[in-house]
Amino acid sequence: MALPPPPEPTRPEHHAEFLRLYVEVQDSLRIYLASLLFGREETLEASQEVALALWKKFQPGMDSLSFRRWAFGVARMQVLAFRRDKARDRLTFSDDLTLLLGEAVEEHAPQLEAERGALERCLRKLPERQIQILNGFYLSKLKIEALAVQIGLSVAAIYKSLHRTRLQLMDCTRSVLALEELP
C-alpha cells in the first residue's frame, strides 16, 4: 500500500491569516464552550481541541464571518463528541438541549464578551481588600469561615463585603456598558 503524499507545506501568510481570524473569535468560542461544559478543565481541554481542529482543517481565503460560523460549527461538534465521551457522568444534557444552548450562546456571544470586558475593567478598580475577599471566595473556593480567619474579619463582615462588592461590580459594569454604547 502506497503512502499518501505529504501535505502541502503551509505558508507563513496562512499562519498569520489563521491567527488573525482565530483571535477574533477565541473569546466567543471560550464563552460558548464554558456555557456547555461543566468545568474549567473541560473547557480548557475542549478549547485546545477546537483550536487544533480549526488549524488542521483551515482553508485560507475565509472572511471573518465565514470563519466565525465555521469555528462555532467545529466547536459544536467538539462539544457533542466531548459529551459522548463523558456520557457516563451523571450530569449531562441531551444533545438537543446542548445544541439549543449553544445556539443561544453563539447568538449572544458579542454581548457576553462586552459584559466580561466591562467586568474586568471594574475589577481592576477595586481596592486590594475586596480583591482578596473575591479571590478567596471565588478562586480559592474557601468557605466563608476559613476566609474570615485568613483575612482577619468576622464572618458577617465577609458576607457584607461580598454583597457590597457584587452590587458595586454590577453598577460599574452597567455604567461601563452604557458608556461604550454612546457614539
C-alpha positions, 0 to 999 in steps of 0.5 A: 500500500502506497503512502499518501503524499505529504501535505502541502507545506503551509505558508507563513501568510496562512499562519498569520491569516489563521491567527488573525481570524482565530483571535477574533473569535477565541473569546466567543468560542471560550464563552460558548464552550464554558456555557456547555461544559461543566468545568474549567478543565473541560473547557480548557481541554475542549478549547485546545481541541477546537483550536487544533481542529480549526488549524488542521482543517483551515482553508485560507481565503475565509472572511471573518464571518465565514470563519466565525460560523465555521469555528462555532460549527467545529466547536459544536461538534467538539462539544457533542463528541466531548459529551459522548465521551463523558456520557457516563457522568451523571450530569449531562444534557441531551444533545438537543438541549446542548445544541439549543444552548449553544445556539443561544450562546453563539447568538449572544456571544458579542454581548457576553464578551462586552459584559466580561470586558466591562467586568474586568475593567471594574475589577481592576478598580477595586481596592486590594481588600475586596480583591482578596475577599473575591479571590478567596471566595471565588478562586480559592473556593474557601468557605466563608469561615476559613476566609474570615480567619485568613483575612482577619474579619468576622464572618458577617463582615465577609458576607457584607463585603461580598454583597457590597462588592457584587452590587458595586461590580454590577453598577460599574459594569452597567455604567461601563456598558452604557458608556461604550454604547454612546457614539 
